[in-house]
Amino acid sequence: MEALILALTVFVLAIFVGVEIITKVPPTLHTPLMSGSNAISGITLVGAIIATGSPTPLLTTILGFTAIVFATINVVGGFMVTNRMLGMFRRKD
Protein backbone atom coordinates (compact mmCIF):
# COMPACT_ATOMS: atom_id res chain seq x y z
CA MET A 1 0.00 0.00 0.00
CA GLU A 2 2.85 2.35 0.83
CA ALA A 3 4.43 1.75 -2.59
CA LEU A 4 1.13 2.64 -4.29
CA ILE A 5 0.90 5.92 -2.38
CA LEU A 6 4.50 6.73 -3.27
CA ALA A 7 3.89 5.94 -6.95
CA LEU A 8 0.74 8.10 -7.02
CA THR A 9 2.59 10.95 -5.32
CA VAL A 10 5.37 10.85 -7.91
CA PHE A 11 2.79 10.67 -10.72
CA VAL A 12 0.85 13.71 -9.45
CA LEU A 13 4.05 15.70 -8.92
CA ALA A 14 5.20 14.80 -12.46
CA ILE A 15 1.90 16.11 -13.83
CA PHE A 16 2.31 19.43 -12.00
CA VAL A 17 5.95 19.82 -13.09
CA GLY A 18 5.06 18.92 -16.69
CA VAL A 19 2.25 21.47 -16.85
CA GLU A 20 4.48 24.17 -15.37
CA ILE A 21 7.29 23.46 -17.84
CA ILE A 22 4.98 23.35 -20.87
CA THR A 23 3.17 26.57 -19.99
CA LYS A 24 6.51 28.42 -19.72
CA VAL A 25 7.60 27.54 -23.27
CA PRO A 26 6.97 30.34 -25.79
CA PRO A 27 4.70 29.40 -28.72
CA THR A 28 7.54 29.86 -31.23
CA LEU A 29 9.43 26.97 -29.64
CA HIS A 30 6.56 24.47 -29.45
CA THR A 31 7.08 22.95 -32.91
CA PRO A 32 10.88 22.49 -32.67
CA LEU A 33 10.55 21.03 -29.19
CA MET A 34 7.82 18.67 -30.37
CA SER A 35 9.97 17.38 -33.19
CA GLY A 36 12.83 16.88 -30.75
CA SER A 37 10.62 14.93 -28.38
CA ASN A 38 10.01 12.27 -31.04
CA ALA A 39 13.18 10.53 -29.86
CA ILE A 40 11.82 10.34 -26.33
CA SER A 41 8.51 8.96 -27.60
CA GLY A 42 10.43 6.41 -29.64
CA ILE A 43 12.17 5.23 -26.47
CA THR A 44 8.79 5.03 -24.75
CA LEU A 45 7.49 2.98 -27.66
CA VAL A 46 10.35 0.49 -27.42
CA GLY A 47 9.87 0.17 -23.65
CA ALA A 48 6.14 -0.40 -24.07
CA ILE A 49 6.75 -3.10 -26.66
CA ILE A 50 9.18 -4.86 -24.32
CA ALA A 51 6.75 -4.59 -21.39
CA THR A 52 3.85 -5.89 -23.45
CA GLY A 53 5.80 -8.82 -24.87
CA SER A 54 7.15 -10.06 -21.54
CA PRO A 55 5.31 -12.76 -19.56
CA THR A 56 3.53 -10.49 -17.10
CA PRO A 57 0.04 -10.17 -15.63
CA LEU A 58 -2.87 -9.16 -17.86
CA LEU A 59 -3.03 -5.62 -16.45
CA THR A 60 0.60 -4.99 -17.42
CA THR A 61 -0.09 -6.23 -20.93
CA ILE A 62 -3.13 -3.97 -21.27
CA LEU A 63 -1.23 -0.94 -19.98
CA GLY A 64 1.69 -1.77 -22.27
CA PHE A 65 -0.62 -1.98 -25.28
CA THR A 66 -2.21 1.35 -24.32
CA ALA A 67 1.28 2.88 -24.05
CA ILE A 68 2.13 1.50 -27.50
CA VAL A 69 -0.97 3.12 -29.00
CA PHE A 70 -0.39 6.53 -27.40
CA ALA A 71 3.36 6.59 -28.09
CA THR A 72 2.73 5.66 -31.73
CA ILE A 73 0.20 8.47 -32.08
CA ASN A 74 2.70 10.86 -30.54
CA VAL A 75 5.58 9.78 -32.79
CA VAL A 76 3.52 9.89 -36.00
CA GLY A 77 1.95 13.24 -35.07
CA GLY A 78 5.34 14.69 -34.22
CA PHE A 79 6.81 13.63 -37.55
CA MET A 80 3.80 15.05 -39.40
CA VAL A 81 4.21 18.40 -37.66
CA THR A 82 7.97 18.37 -38.31
CA ASN A 83 7.39 17.61 -41.97
CA ARG A 84 4.89 20.44 -42.24
CA MET A 85 7.26 22.80 -40.43
CA LEU A 86 10.14 21.91 -42.76
CA GLY A 87 7.82 22.36 -45.75
CA MET A 88 7.39 25.99 -44.78
CA PHE A 89 11.09 26.56 -45.46
CA ARG A 90 11.20 24.94 -48.91
CA ARG A 91 11.49 27.10 -51.98
CA LYS A 92 8.34 27.54 -53.95
CA ASP A 93 8.83 27.22 -57.70
KEBA-870079 format. One record per atom (N, C-alpha, C): residue number from 1; atom name; x, y, z. Coordinates in pm, 1 decimal, decimal comma, padded with zeros to 6 digits. Layout:
<rs>
<r NUM CA <X Y Z>>
...
</rs>
This chain:
<rs>
<r 1 N <00082,6 -00119,8 00000,0>>
<r 1 CA <00000,0 00000,0 00000,0>>
<r 1 C <00087,2 00126,5 00000,0>>
<r 2 N <00196,4 00119,9 00075,8>>
<r 2 CA <00285,4 00235,0 00082,7>>
<r 2 C <00351,8 00262,9 -00052,3>>
<r 3 N <00382,8 00157,1 -00126,9>>
<r 3 CA <00442,7 00174,7 -00259,0>>
<r 3 C <00343,7 00239,6 -00355,1>>
<r 4 N <00216,3 00204,2 -00343,8>>
<r 4 CA <00113,0 00264,3 -00429,1>>
<r 4 C <00099,6 00413,5 -00400,7>>
<r 5 N <00100,3 00450,4 -00274,2>>
<r 5 CA <00089,5 00592,1 -00238,0>>
<r 5 C <00211,0 00668,9 -00288,3>>
<r 6 N <00329,1 00608,5 -00276,0>>
<r 6 CA <00450,1 00672,8 -00326,5>>
<r 6 C <00444,4 00690,3 -00478,2>>
<r 7 N <00399,3 00586,6 -00549,0>>
<r 7 CA <00389,0 00594,5 -00695,2>>
<r 7 C <00287,5 00701,0 -00737,3>>
<r 8 N <00174,5 00708,1 -00670,3>>
<r 8 CA <00073,5 00810,2 -00702,3>>
<r 8 C <00125,3 00950,8 -00672,9>>
<r 9 N <00201,3 00965,0 -00565,4>>
<r 9 CA <00258,6 01095,0 -00532,2>>
<r 9 C <00356,3 01140,7 -00640,4>>
<r 10 N <00442,8 01051,6 -00684,4>>
<r 10 CA <00537,0 01084,7 -00790,9>>
<r 10 C <00462,7 01118,6 -00919,6>>
<r 11 N <00357,1 01043,0 -00950,8>>
<r 11 CA <00278,5 01067,5 -01071,9>>
<r 11 C <00213,7 01205,7 -01068,4>>
<r 12 N <00151,9 01240,8 -00956,7>>
<r 12 CA <00084,8 01371,0 -00944,6>>
<r 12 C <00187,9 01483,9 -00952,1>>
<r 13 N <00301,5 01467,2 -00885,1>>
<r 13 CA <00405,3 01570,0 -00892,4>>
<r 13 C <00459,3 01585,0 -01034,1>>
<r 14 N <00473,4 01473,2 -01106,7>>
<r 14 CA <00519,6 01479,8 -01245,8>>
<r 14 C <00420,0 01555,8 -01332,9>>
<r 15 N <00292,4 01537,5 -01306,5>>
<r 15 CA <00190,3 01611,3 -01382,7>>
<r 15 C <00205,4 01761,5 -01358,3>>
<r 16 N <00218,1 01801,3 -01231,3>>
<r 16 CA <00231,5 01943,5 -01200,2>>
<r 16 C <00357,9 02002,8 -01262,1>>
<r 17 N <00469,1 01932,5 -01251,5>>
<r 17 CA <00594,5 01982,4 -01308,5>>
<r 17 C <00583,2 01992,0 -01460,7>>
<r 18 N <00523,7 01890,8 -01523,9>>
<r 18 CA <00506,3 01892,0 -01669,1>>
<r 18 C <00422,2 02008,8 -01716,5>>
<r 19 N <00312,5 02034,3 -01647,2>>
<r 19 CA <00225,1 02146,9 -01684,8>>
<r 19 C <00299,7 02278,9 -01668,0>>
<r 20 N <00373,7 02293,0 -01559,4>>
<r 20 CA <00448,3 02417,1 -01537,2>>
<r 20 C <00554,5 02438,2 -01644,1>>
<r 21 N <00623,1 02333,1 -01682,1>>
<r 21 CA <00728,5 02346,3 -01784,0>>
<r 21 C <00667,4 02380,6 -01919,2>>
<r 22 N <00559,3 02312,9 -01956,3>>
<r 22 CA <00498,2 02335,1 -02087,4>>
<r 22 C <00439,4 02474,9 -02098,2>>
<r 23 N <00378,4 02524,1 -01991,2>>
<r 23 CA <00317,3 02657,1 -01999,1>>
<r 23 C <00421,8 02768,0 -02005,6>>
<r 24 N <00545,1 02739,8 -01967,7>>
<r 24 CA <00650,9 02842,0 -01972,0>>
<r 24 C <00722,6 02848,8 -02106,9>>
<r 25 N <00694,8 02755,0 -02196,5>>
<r 25 CA <00760,4 02753,9 -02327,3>>
<r 25 C <00688,6 02851,5 -02420,6>>
<r 26 N <00763,2 02941,5 -02485,8>>
<r 26 CA <00697,5 03034,2 -02579,1>>
<r 26 C <00641,7 02958,9 -02700,2>>
<r 27 N <00533,3 03009,6 -02758,4>>
<r 27 CA <00470,3 02940,3 -02871,7>>
<r 27 C <00563,6 02917,3 -02990,5>>
<r 28 N <00663,2 03004,0 -03009,2>>
<r 28 CA <00754,0 02985,8 -03123,4>>
<r 28 C <00844,4 02864,0 -03107,9>>
<r 29 N <00858,1 02813,2 -02987,1>>
<r 29 CA <00943,1 02696,8 -02964,3>>
<r 29 C <00866,2 02565,5 -02957,0>>
<r 30 N <00733,5 02570,8 -02958,9>>
<r 30 CA <00655,8 02447,4 -02944,6>>
<r 30 C <00685,9 02345,8 -03054,5>>
<r 31 N <00687,7 02389,3 -03179,6>>
<r 31 CA <00708,3 02295,3 -03290,5>>
<r 31 C <00847,9 02234,7 -03289,3>>
<r 32 N <00955,9 02313,1 -03273,3>>
<r 32 CA <01087,6 02249,4 -03266,8>>
<r 32 C <01102,7 02155,3 -03147,7>>
<r 33 N <01045,4 02191,2 -03035,0>>
<r 33 CA <01054,7 02102,7 -02918,9>>
<r 33 C <00974,1 01975,7 -02940,5>>
<r 34 N <00862,3 01986,0 -03009,8>>
<r 34 CA <00781,8 01866,8 -03036,9>>
<r 34 C <00856,7 01771,7 -03129,0>>
<r 35 N <00923,3 01826,2 -03228,9>>
<r 35 CA <00997,4 01738,1 -03318,6>>
<r 35 C <01115,6 01674,7 -03246,5>>
<r 36 N <01173,8 01745,0 -03152,2>>
<r 36 CA <01282,7 01687,9 -03074,7>>
<r 36 C <01235,9 01582,0 -02977,0>>
<r 37 N <01113,4 01591,2 -02933,7>>
<r 37 CA <01061,8 01492,9 -02837,6>>
<r 37 C <01022,6 01361,2 -02904,1>>
<r 38 N <01030,2 01353,7 -03036,7>>
<r 38 CA <01001,3 01227,1 -03104,0>>
<r 38 C <01097,2 01117,8 -03059,8>>
<r 39 N <01221,1 01153,3 -03032,0>>
<r 39 CA <01318,1 01053,3 -02986,4>>
<r 39 C <01276,0 00996,2 -02851,5>>
<r 40 N <01226,4 01081,0 -02763,6>>
<r 40 CA <01181,5 01033,7 -02632,9>>
<r 40 C <01058,9 00943,6 -02648,8>>
<r 41 N <00967,5 00980,5 -02736,6>>
<r 41 CA <00850,6 00895,7 -02759,7>>
<r 41 C <00890,4 00763,7 -02823,7>>
<r 42 N <00993,9 00765,4 -02906,3>>
<r 42 CA <01042,8 00640,9 -02964,2>>
<r 42 C <01097,2 00547,7 -02857,4>>
<r 43 N <01167,1 00603,7 -02758,3>>
<r 43 CA <01217,5 00523,0 -02647,3>>
<r 43 C <01100,6 00467,7 -02566,2>>
<r 44 N <00998,7 00549,3 -02545,1>>
<r 44 CA <00879,1 00503,2 -02475,4>>
<r 44 C <00813,2 00389,7 -02551,9>>
<r 45 N <00809,3 00401,1 -02682,1>>
<r 45 CA <00748,5 00297,9 -02766,2>>
<r 45 C <00824,6 00166,4 -02753,4>>
<r 46 N <00955,6 00171,3 -02756,1>>
<r 46 CA <01035,5 00049,1 -02742,0>>
<r 46 C <01012,9 -00013,4 -02604,0>>
<r 47 N <01012,5 00068,1 -02500,3>>
<r 47 CA <00987,1 00016,5 -02364,9>>
<r 47 C <00850,1 -00045,7 -02350,9>>
<r 48 N <00749,7 00014,9 -02413,5>>
<r 48 CA <00614,4 -00039,6 -02407,0>>
<r 48 C <00605,2 -00172,5 -02480,9>>
<r 49 N <00674,5 -00183,3 -02592,5>>
<r 49 CA <00674,5 -00310,3 -02666,3>>
<r 49 C <00740,1 -00419,9 -02583,2>>
<r 50 N <00849,8 -00387,6 -02517,0>>
<r 50 CA <00917,6 -00485,7 -02432,2>>
<r 50 C <00827,6 -00526,1 -02315,5>>
<r 51 N <00762,9 -00428,0 -02253,5>>
<r 51 CA <00675,2 -00458,7 -02139,4>>
<r 51 C <00555,2 -00541,8 -02181,8>>
<r 52 N <00502,3 -00515,8 -02298,5>>
<r 52 CA <00385,1 -00589,5 -02345,2>>
<r 52 C <00422,2 -00731,9 -02384,6>>
<r 53 N <00540,0 -00750,3 -02439,5>>
<r 53 CA <00579,9 -00882,1 -02486,6>>
<r 53 C <00630,4 -00974,7 -02377,8>>
<r 54 N <00661,3 -00921,1 -02261,0>>
<r 54 CA <00715,1 -01006,4 -02154,0>>
<r 54 C <00602,3 -01083,0 -02085,5>>
<r 55 N <00634,4 -01196,8 -02024,8>>
<r 55 CA <00531,0 -01275,8 -01956,1>>
<r 55 C <00493,7 -01210,5 -01823,0>>
<r 56 N <00395,9 -01124,3 -01827,3>>
<r 56 CA <00353,3 -01048,5 -01710,1>>
<r 56 C <00202,7 -01062,9 -01693,0>>
<r 57 N <00148,9 -01011,2 -01582,7>>
<r 57 CA <00003,5 -01017,1 -01562,9>>
<r 57 C <-00073,8 -00942,9 -01672,7>>
<r 58 N <-00200,7 -00973,2 -01682,4>>
<r 58 CA <-00286,7 -00916,0 -01786,3>>
<r 58 C <-00291,2 -00763,0 -01778,8>>
<r 59 N <-00295,6 -00707,9 -01659,0>>
<r 59 CA <-00302,6 -00562,0 -01644,6>>
<r 59 C <-00178,9 -00495,8 -01705,3>>
<r 60 N <-00062,5 -00554,4 -01684,7>>
<r 60 CA <00059,9 -00499,4 -01742,2>>
<r 60 C <00056,0 -00504,3 -01894,2>>
<r 61 N <00002,8 -00611,4 -01948,3>>
<r 61 CA <-00008,8 -00623,5 -02093,5>>
<r 61 C <-00104,8 -00518,9 -02149,3>>
<r 62 N <-00215,5 -00497,8 -02081,9>>
<r 62 CA <-00313,4 -00397,5 -02126,9>>
<r 62 C <-00253,0 -00257,2 -02120,1>>
<r 63 N <-00186,2 -00226,0 -02010,1>>
<r 63 CA <-00123,2 -00093,7 -01997,7>>
<r 63 C <-00011,1 -00076,6 -02099,6>>
<r 64 N <00063,6 -00183,5 -02126,2>>
<r 64 CA <00168,8 -00177,0 -02227,4>>
<r 64 C <00112,1 -00151,9 -02365,4>>
<r 65 N <00002,0 -00219,2 -02398,4>>
<r 65 CA <-00062,2 -00197,7 -02528,3>>
<r 65 C <-00113,3 -00054,3 -02540,2>>
<r 66 N <-00172,6 -00004,1 -02431,6>>
<r 66 CA <-00220,5 00134,8 -02432,4>>
<r 66 C <-00104,2 00231,5 -02452,4>>
<r 67 N <00008,9 00203,1 -02387,8>>
<r 67 CA <00127,5 00287,8 -02405,3>>
<r 67 C <00178,7 00281,3 -02548,4>>
<r 68 N <00171,6 00163,6 -02610,2>>
<r 68 CA <00213,2 00150,1 -02750,2>>
<r 68 C <00126,5 00237,8 -02839,8>>
<r 69 N <-00004,7 00233,5 -02817,7>>
<r 69 CA <-00097,0 00312,3 -02900,2>>
<r 69 C <-00068,9 00461,8 -02885,3>>
<r 70 N <-00059,1 00510,1 -02761,3>>
<r 70 CA <-00038,9 00653,5 -02739,5>>
<r 70 C <00098,9 00699,8 -02786,5>>
<r 71 N <00202,3 00620,2 -02763,4>>
<r 71 CA <00335,7 00659,1 -02808,6>>
<r 71 C <00343,3 00661,7 -02960,7>>
<r 72 N <00275,0 00566,6 -03026,5>>
<r 72 CA <00273,0 00565,7 -03172,9>>
<r 72 C <00203,2 00689,8 -03227,4>>
<r 73 N <00090,8 00725,5 -03166,7>>
<r 73 CA <00019,5 00847,0 -03208,2>>
<r 73 C <00110,8 00968,8 -03190,6>>
<r 74 N <00182,9 00973,1 -03079,8>>
<r 74 CA <00270,4 01086,5 -03053,6>>
<r 74 C <00386,0 01093,8 -03153,5>>
<r 75 N <00446,2 00980,1 -03184,6>>
<r 75 CA <00557,9 00978,1 -03279,1>>
<r 75 C <00510,3 01018,1 -03418,8>>
<r 76 N <00402,4 00958,7 -03465,6>>
<r 76 CA <00351,9 00989,1 -03599,7>>
<r 76 C <00308,3 01135,0 -03608,6>>
<r 77 N <00237,2 01183,5 -03507,9>>
<r 77 CA <00195,3 01323,7 -03507,5>>
<r 77 C <00313,1 01418,3 -03505,0>>
<r 78 N <00415,0 01384,5 -03428,5>>
<r 78 CA <00534,0 01468,6 -03422,0>>
<r 78 C <00605,4 01475,6 -03555,4>>
<r 79 N <00616,2 01360,8 -03623,4>>
<r 79 CA <00681,0 01363,0 -03754,6>>
<r 79 C <00596,4 01437,7 -03857,0>>
<r 80 N <00465,8 01430,1 -03847,0>>
<r 80 CA <00380,1 01504,5 -03940,3>>
<r 80 C <00397,9 01655,0 -03920,1>>
<r 81 N <00401,9 01696,4 -03794,3>>
<r 81 CA <00420,8 01839,5 -03765,9>>
<r 81 C <00558,6 01884,5 -03811,1>>
<r 82 N <00661,8 01801,6 -03787,2>>
<r 82 CA <00796,6 01836,8 -03830,5>>
<r 82 C <00803,9 01848,6 -03981,9>>
<r 83 N <00740,3 01755,2 -04051,1>>
<r 83 CA <00738,9 01760,7 -04197,5>>
<r 83 C <00669,4 01886,9 -04246,7>>
<r 84 N <00560,8 01921,9 -04185,0>>
<r 84 CA <00489,5 02043,8 -04224,5>>
<r 84 C <00573,0 02168,1 -04195,0>>
<r 85 N <00641,5 02165,9 -04079,1>>
<r 85 CA <00726,2 02279,9 -04043,4>>
<r 85 C <00840,9 02295,3 -04142,6>>
<r 86 N <00904,7 02183,8 -04180,1>>
<r 86 CA <01013,6 02191,0 -04276,1>>
<r 86 C <00963,3 02230,7 -04415,3>>
<r 87 N <00840,7 02196,5 -04447,0>>
<r 87 CA <00781,5 02235,9 -04574,8>>
<r 87 C <00764,2 02386,3 -04586,5>>
<r 88 N <00752,0 02453,9 -04474,8>>
<r 88 CA <00738,5 02599,3 -04478,1>>
<r 88 C <00867,3 02667,3 -04522,5>>
<r 89 N <00981,7 02597,5 -04510,1>>
<r 89 CA <01109,4 02655,8 -04545,9>>
<r 89 C <01158,1 02614,4 -04683,7>>
<r 90 N <01081,8 02535,1 -04754,7>>
<r 90 CA <01120,1 02493,9 -04891,1>>
<r 90 C <01091,0 02606,7 -04988,4>>
<r 91 N <01171,4 02609,6 -05093,2>>
<r 91 CA <01149,5 02710,0 -05197,5>>
<r 91 C <01026,9 02674,3 -05278,0>>
<r 92 N <00951,4 02774,2 -05309,9>>
<r 92 CA <00833,6 02754,3 -05395,4>>
<r 92 C <00872,3 02788,3 -05538,0>>
<r 93 N <00846,5 02697,7 -05629,1>>
<r 93 CA <00883,3 02722,0 -05770,5>>
<r 93 C <00780,5 02804,4 -05841,6>>
</rs>
